[in-house]
Amino acid sequence: MIAVSRLFSDDFLSSDGAPGRLRRELAPGAVHLPDWLTLEQQRWIVGQFHNWVAGPVPIRAAKVRGHEMSVRTVCLGWHWQPYTYTREATDVNGNRVLDFPDWMVRLGRKALVESSDDSSAGDDYTPDTALVNYYDETARMGMHQDRDERSRAPVVSLSIGDSCVFRFGNTENRNRPYEDVELASGDLFVFGGPSRLAYHGITRVHPGSAPDGCGLGAGRINITMRVTGLG
Ligand SMILES: O=C(O)CCC(=O)C(=O)O
């Protein structure tokens, strides 16, 4: 049961007055835009995901200090492994990863414009890597910073499938202050500027919460686009 005060709070009313989720800036440069992708767009991206996992470098759980992550990842443009980017997946099968798609560059630019309301915000933004994560219902991601990129251009994050709890923290350490945000299928989250090095992680996935029509039967896909700053 939702408390009436919550039901009528500003951040719970969508523009048509129905209960919903609103765009919100959590910290300078960190913006959550719920329902940014349509179901049709989500389904199409899930179709691409199936191609990526069958690509030259299969999806895999990266090892951090010898331990496999519970999340599985396939990369585009540049391959990430702790704590470096290479063109070839030297920790998987040595193959070169798939090229970074042009449509994703355009989507990343659109994300910056729409998360900032600055029509030129995307002009200089050319993401060249995407980490595409798959979470089953037990997967988590510990608090970390995205700091293996030489560039401090914003990170653009898209979620599809089951919703999750995204913990967004401060730039100093993994501890409080942090805020837990529900990321649902179709949501966009951008963090750049003073929030670019904020610690963040996924504390849980809600199994069975994916909307009908998003294209993913189970689990959650997250795509983070980044600029590596590598030549
Ligand atoms: O799954 C998410 O929303 C966050 C992913 C993430 O933090 C990462 O790939 O570094």
The ligand as a MOL file (V3000), in Angstrom:
LIG
                    3D

  0  0  0     0  0            999 V3000
M  V30 BEGIN CTAB
M  V30 COUNTS 10 9 0 0 0
M  V30 BEGIN ATOM
M  V30 1 O 23.9830 -2.6740 -13.9500 0
M  V30 2 C 24.0640 -1.4820 -13.7110 0
M  V30 3 O 23.0870 -0.7250 -13.7320 0
M  V30 4 C 25.4070 -0.8850 -13.3310 0
M  V30 5 C 26.5320 -1.4670 -14.1190 0
M  V30 6 C 27.8530 -0.9710 -13.6890 0
M  V30 7 O 27.9770 -0.3620 -12.6590 0
M  V30 8 C 29.0310 -1.2070 -14.5070 0
M  V30 9 O 28.9650 -1.8870 -15.5330 0
M  V30 10 O 30.1070 -0.6930 -14.1190 0
M  V30 END ATOM
M  V30 BEGIN BOND
M  V30 1 2 1 2
M  V30 2 1 2 3
M  V30 3 1 2 4
M  V30 4 1 4 5
M  V30 5 1 5 6
M  V30 6 2 6 7
M  V30 7 1 6 8
M  V30 8 2 8 9
M  V30 9 1 8 10
M  V30 END BOND
M  V30 END CTAB
M  END
